[in-house]
Amino acid sequence: MFELAEHIVVHTVEESIRLLPFLFVTYLMMEFLEHHTGKKAQDRIRKAGKLGPIWGGLLGIMPQCGFSTAASSLYAGRVITVGTLIAVYLSTSDEMLPIMISEAVPASTIARILIVKVLIAMISGLLIELVLVRVLKKKEKDMDIHTVCEEEHCSCEDGMLVSALRHTIHIFGYILLVTLILNTAIELIGEETLTRFFTGIPVLGEMIAALVGLIPNCASSVVITELYLAGMIGAGAMMAGLLVNAGVGILVLLRLNRNWKQDSRIIGMLYGLGVFWGVVIQAAGIAF
């Protein structure tokens, strides 16, 4: 037993440490994008009007610090619509991008995943707008801009180098922990058994992955991405989990938008859309 534990720990540490330089370089590039495009992207969504879901889906995919957080704050102030908010949530992927880059996933594969997420986000956001406005005749409240001023920040003001280093250390801890749990589970339960758990019953894998993705923490996207890269979940479950993975944006929504019924409906729609599109992708046999 001791030898098995030692093997798991050593393998986990070796597997995680080799990702450090790639993570740092990736986050450094992301910080550069954040400092040069973050405010412009938020302004673009704010002024988009009926085209909000299109811009939300397109700009939400950008590797920016706290983009879903900004969208939640803007929605709480009724600066953007619920369709735009959902589009941003579906498009956001939290830690998927840096992990896939650090794991040397082919650029073509990453591009296909991002494109599909953007398209799903746009389509879903526009459909929500269509149903709420045209069919159910729902009307958004007037803008309450003081709520937006309470927007939470993600401490990205300390300079690109320091912020990139902080993000690298932070996510490395998650990767180390998640990898340790996964390696232990694989050794004790067996990779085939775990894979059958997610793929043996139709739709169940997508439902479980989406539940994990809803957890407002970096660890959820790390878990889903690592499971997919390990071949333990399919493209449908991976997409279901990452589509609903809006990070801390959901927490900010709950804090600023003091309407629990409305918040519950938004989270319910997000979960339902994630499972639906995940099932569609799995049933269609789409591979990335």
C-alpha positions as CSV (number, residue, x, y, z in Angstrom):
1,M,0.0,0.0,0.0
2,F,2.8,2.4,0.9
3,E,4.5,1.7,-2.5
4,L,1.3,2.4,-4.3
5,A,0.8,5.7,-2.4
6,E,4.4,6.7,-3.1
7,H,4.0,5.8,-6.8
8,I,0.8,7.9,-7.0
9,V,2.3,11.0,-5.3
10,V,5.6,10.9,-7.3
11,H,3.7,10.4,-10.6
12,T,1.3,13.3,-9.6
13,V,4.1,15.7,-8.7
14,E,6.1,14.9,-11.9
15,E,3.1,15.2,-14.1
16,S,2.1,18.6,-12.5
17,I,5.5,20.3,-12.3
18,R,6.2,19.9,-16.0
19,L,3.2,22.1,-16.6
20,L,4.4,25.1,-14.6
21,P,6.5,27.0,-17.3
22,F,3.7,26.5,-19.9
23,L,1.1,27.8,-17.4
24,F,3.1,30.8,-16.6
25,V,3.7,31.8,-20.2
26,T,0.0,31.2,-21.0
27,Y,-1.2,33.4,-18.1
28,L,1.3,36.1,-19.0
29,M,-0.2,36.3,-22.5
30,M,-3.7,36.3,-21.0
31,E,-2.8,39.2,-18.7
32,F,-1.5,41.1,-21.7
33,L,-4.9,40.6,-23.4
34,E,-6.7,41.6,-20.3
35,H,-4.8,44.8,-19.8
36,H,-5.2,45.8,-23.5
37,T,-8.7,44.6,-24.4
38,G,-10.7,44.1,-21.2
39,K,-12.5,47.5,-20.9
40,K,-13.1,47.6,-24.7
41,A,-14.7,44.2,-24.7
42,Q,-17.0,45.1,-21.7
43,D,-18.0,48.4,-23.4
44,R,-18.8,46.5,-26.7
45,I,-21.2,44.2,-24.9
46,R,-22.8,47.1,-22.9
47,K,-23.6,48.9,-26.2
48,A,-24.6,45.9,-28.2
49,G,-28.4,46.2,-27.7
50,K,-30.3,43.4,-29.5
51,L,-27.0,42.0,-30.7
52,G,-25.8,41.5,-27.1
53,P,-25.9,37.6,-27.2
54,I,-23.7,37.7,-30.3
55,W,-21.1,39.9,-28.8
56,G,-21.5,38.1,-25.4
57,G,-20.7,34.8,-27.0
58,L,-17.9,36.1,-29.1
59,L,-16.1,38.2,-26.4
60,G,-16.9,35.8,-23.5
61,I,-14.5,33.3,-25.0
62,M,-11.6,35.7,-24.6
63,P,-9.1,34.7,-21.8
64,Q,-9.9,37.6,-19.5
65,C,-9.9,37.9,-15.8
66,G,-13.4,37.9,-14.4
67,F,-15.3,38.4,-17.6
68,S,-18.3,36.4,-16.3
69,T,-18.0,38.5,-13.1
70,A,-18.3,41.7,-15.1
71,A,-21.3,40.3,-17.1
72,S,-23.1,39.4,-13.8
73,S,-22.5,42.9,-12.5
74,L,-23.7,44.5,-15.7
75,Y,-26.9,42.3,-15.7
76,A,-27.6,43.1,-12.0
77,G,-27.6,46.8,-13.1
78,R,-29.8,45.9,-16.2
79,V,-27.1,47.2,-18.5
80,I,-27.2,43.9,-20.5
81,T,-30.1,41.4,-21.0
82,V,-30.5,37.9,-19.7
83,G,-29.8,36.5,-23.2
84,T,-26.4,38.3,-23.2
85,L,-25.6,37.1,-19.7
86,I,-26.3,33.5,-20.6
87,A,-24.2,33.9,-23.8
88,V,-21.3,35.1,-21.8
89,Y,-21.7,32.3,-19.2
90,L,-21.8,29.6,-22.0
91,S,-18.9,31.0,-23.8
92,T,-16.6,31.3,-20.7
93,S,-14.4,28.4,-20.0
94,D,-12.4,29.4,-16.9
95,E,-9.2,27.3,-16.8
96,M,-9.8,25.1,-19.8
97,L,-7.7,27.1,-22.2
98,P,-4.4,27.4,-20.1
99,I,-4.7,23.7,-19.1
100,M,-5.1,22.5,-22.7
101,I,-2.3,24.8,-23.9
102,S,0.0,23.5,-21.1
103,E,-0.9,19.9,-22.0
104,A,0.2,20.6,-25.6
105,V,-3.3,19.9,-27.0
106,P,-3.2,20.6,-30.8
107,A,-4.2,24.2,-31.6
108,S,-6.7,22.9,-34.1
109,T,-8.5,20.9,-31.4
110,I,-8.6,23.9,-29.0
111,A,-9.9,26.1,-31.9
112,R,-12.7,23.7,-32.7
113,I,-13.8,23.6,-29.0
114,L,-13.8,27.3,-28.7
115,I,-15.7,27.9,-32.0
116,V,-18.4,25.4,-31.0
117,K,-18.7,27.1,-27.6
118,V,-19.1,30.5,-29.2
119,L,-21.7,29.3,-31.7
120,I,-23.7,27.5,-28.9
121,A,-23.5,30.7,-26.8
122,M,-24.7,32.9,-29.6
123,I,-27.6,30.6,-30.6
124,S,-28.7,30.0,-27.0
125,G,-28.6,33.7,-26.1
126,L,-30.6,34.8,-29.1
127,L,-33.2,32.0,-28.6
128,I,-33.6,33.1,-24.9
129,E,-34.1,36.7,-26.1
130,L,-36.6,35.6,-28.7
131,V,-38.6,33.5,-26.3
132,L,-38.6,36.0,-23.4
133,V,-39.3,39.1,-25.5
134,R,-41.4,37.9,-28.4
135,V,-43.2,34.9,-26.9
136,L,-43.5,35.5,-23.2
137,K,-43.5,39.4,-23.5
138,K,-41.1,39.7,-20.6
139,K,-39.6,43.2,-20.1
140,E,-36.3,43.9,-18.5
141,K,-36.2,46.4,-15.6
142,D,-34.7,49.8,-16.3
143,M,-31.0,50.3,-15.9
144,D,-29.8,50.7,-12.3
145,I,-26.2,51.8,-12.9
146,H,-25.2,52.1,-9.2
147,T,-25.4,48.4,-8.9
148,V,-22.8,48.0,-11.6
149,C,-20.4,50.2,-9.6
150,E,-20.3,47.4,-7.0
151,E,-18.7,45.1,-9.5
152,E,-16.2,42.7,-8.0
153,H,-12.6,42.7,-9.2
154,C,-10.2,39.8,-9.5
155,S,-7.0,41.6,-8.3
156,C,-5.5,41.9,-11.7
157,E,-4.2,45.5,-11.0
158,D,-0.8,44.5,-9.7
159,G,0.9,44.3,-13.0
160,M,1.0,41.6,-15.6
161,L,4.0,39.7,-14.2
162,V,2.8,39.5,-10.6
163,S,-0.7,38.7,-11.7
164,A,0.4,36.0,-14.1
165,L,2.6,34.5,-11.3
166,R,-0.3,34.6,-8.8
167,H,-2.6,32.9,-11.3
168,T,0.0,30.2,-12.1
169,I,0.6,29.3,-8.5
170,H,-3.1,29.4,-7.7
171,I,-4.1,27.1,-10.5
172,F,-1.1,24.9,-10.1
173,G,-2.4,24.0,-6.6
174,Y,-5.7,23.0,-8.1
175,I,-4.0,20.9,-10.8
176,L,-1.9,19.2,-8.2
177,L,-4.8,18.3,-6.0
178,V,-7.1,17.3,-8.9
179,T,-4.4,15.2,-10.5
180,L,-3.7,13.5,-7.2
181,I,-7.4,12.6,-6.8
182,L,-7.7,11.4,-10.4
183,N,-4.5,9.3,-10.2
184,T,-5.7,7.8,-6.9
185,A,-9.1,7.0,-8.4
186,I,-7.6,5.5,-11.5
187,E,-5.3,3.3,-9.5
188,L,-7.9,2.1,-7.0
189,I,-11.0,1.9,-9.2
190,G,-9.6,1.4,-12.6
191,E,-9.8,3.6,-15.6
192,E,-12.3,1.4,-17.5
193,T,-14.7,1.4,-14.5
194,L,-14.6,5.2,-14.2
195,T,-15.0,5.7,-17.9
196,R,-18.1,3.4,-17.9
197,F,-19.6,5.4,-15.1
198,F,-19.7,8.5,-17.3
199,T,-20.5,6.8,-20.6
200,G,-22.5,3.7,-19.6
201,I,-25.9,5.4,-19.2
202,P,-27.0,7.9,-21.9
203,V,-27.3,11.5,-20.7
204,L,-26.1,10.7,-17.2
205,G,-22.5,11.7,-18.0
206,E,-23.6,15.0,-19.4
207,M,-25.8,15.7,-16.3
208,I,-23.0,14.9,-13.9
209,A,-20.4,16.9,-15.8
210,A,-22.8,19.9,-15.9
211,L,-23.3,19.7,-12.2
212,V,-19.6,19.7,-11.6
213,G,-19.2,22.6,-14.0
214,L,-21.7,24.7,-12.1
215,I,-19.4,24.7,-9.0
216,P,-18.2,28.3,-8.9
217,N,-14.5,27.5,-8.5
218,C,-11.5,27.0,-10.8
219,A,-11.3,23.4,-9.7
220,S,-14.5,22.4,-11.6
221,S,-13.1,23.4,-15.0
222,V,-9.8,21.7,-14.0
223,V,-11.6,18.5,-13.2
224,I,-13.6,18.4,-16.4
225,T,-10.7,19.3,-18.6
226,E,-8.4,16.8,-17.0
227,L,-11.0,14.0,-17.2
228,Y,-11.5,14.8,-20.9
229,L,-7.8,14.8,-21.7
230,A,-7.4,11.5,-19.8
231,G,-10.1,10.0,-22.1
232,M,-12.4,9.3,-19.1
233,I,-15.3,11.4,-20.4
234,G,-16.5,12.1,-23.9
235,A,-16.8,15.3,-25.9
236,G,-20.5,15.6,-24.9
237,A,-19.8,15.5,-21.2
238,M,-16.8,17.7,-21.5
239,M,-18.8,20.3,-23.4
240,A,-21.7,20.1,-21.0
241,G,-19.4,20.8,-18.0
242,L,-17.5,23.6,-19.7
243,L,-20.6,25.3,-21.1
244,V,-22.0,25.9,-17.6
245,N,-18.7,26.7,-16.1
246,A,-19.1,30.4,-15.5
247,G,-16.7,30.6,-12.6
248,V,-17.4,33.0,-9.8
249,G,-19.8,34.9,-12.1
250,I,-22.7,33.0,-10.6
251,L,-21.7,33.9,-7.1
252,V,-21.6,37.6,-8.1
253,L,-25.0,37.2,-9.7
254,L,-26.4,35.8,-6.4
255,R,-24.8,38.6,-4.4
256,L,-25.8,41.6,-6.6
257,N,-29.1,40.5,-8.2
258,R,-31.3,40.2,-5.1
259,N,-34.0,38.1,-6.8
260,W,-33.6,34.5,-5.8
261,K,-36.4,33.2,-8.1
262,Q,-34.8,35.0,-11.1
263,D,-31.3,33.8,-10.2
264,S,-32.6,30.2,-9.9
265,R,-34.2,30.4,-13.3
266,I,-31.0,31.7,-14.9
267,I,-28.9,29.0,-13.3
268,G,-31.6,26.4,-14.3
269,M,-31.5,27.6,-17.9
270,L,-27.7,27.5,-17.9
271,Y,-27.7,23.9,-16.6
272,G,-30.4,22.8,-19.0
273,L,-28.6,24.3,-22.0
274,G,-25.3,22.7,-21.0
275,V,-26.9,19.3,-20.7
276,F,-28.9,19.7,-23.9
277,W,-25.9,20.7,-26.0
278,G,-23.7,18.1,-24.4
279,V,-26.2,15.4,-25.3
280,V,-26.5,16.8,-28.9
281,I,-22.8,16.7,-29.3
282,Q,-22.5,13.2,-27.9
283,A,-25.4,11.9,-30.0
284,A,-24.1,13.5,-33.1
285,G,-20.7,11.8,-32.6
286,I,-18.9,15.1,-32.7
287,A,-15.2,14.8,-31.9
288,F,-12.7,17.5,-31.3
